[in-house]
């Protein structure tokens, strides 16, 4: 859970609340319900907002308050937004250079749920990341980690090829864990080359209980999965056109 989610959890909202960060210039806070789950979308500027601002947001949206209290809470949030107008603008204009997000919820797997699980199991819940499936199935990368300059955390993108019922959960877990490790271990430079998978990285990765099974599964099924999924994708785009 991140800081805002923690603050919201304290108000004990019925059902789950997921916080998603956006760079939307016009709508800096929005809330929508999907089944029992509340999706609370807030602008990136709130990631490192002071405690009182986060608390004001949580109370405004998730508790009943008296009118004068509400007005006071609103002022706190407003003041913070006004003070960050510049950053909101800057993030919007540089949005094209920023990673594109296509949502963490796939047809089969919810990447965010898997990330939260792993984060609690392996890292005491300390790691920060935005999760997204890739736009399309592609042959380039299974997954990627991209750090966000000037911020803690990063963006984990997982190839949409794996959002399929034939892919076992342990495999996705290992895949997400791999990308998370990029957020934990820094790269090393050796003879001018950048080593992203350092020895410490590999050791940690291999110590995971899913490691062997995931490797086996990949060897036995990855190619057929690609073939099947790429065919599906082609059929779907043909149907659309
Ligand atoms: Zn890697």
Boltz pocket constraint, residues with backbone or C-beta under 6 A from the ligand:
constraints:
  - pocket:
      binder: B
      contacts: [[A, 143], [A, 178], [A, 179], [A, 182], [A, 196], [A, 197]]
      max_distance: 6.0
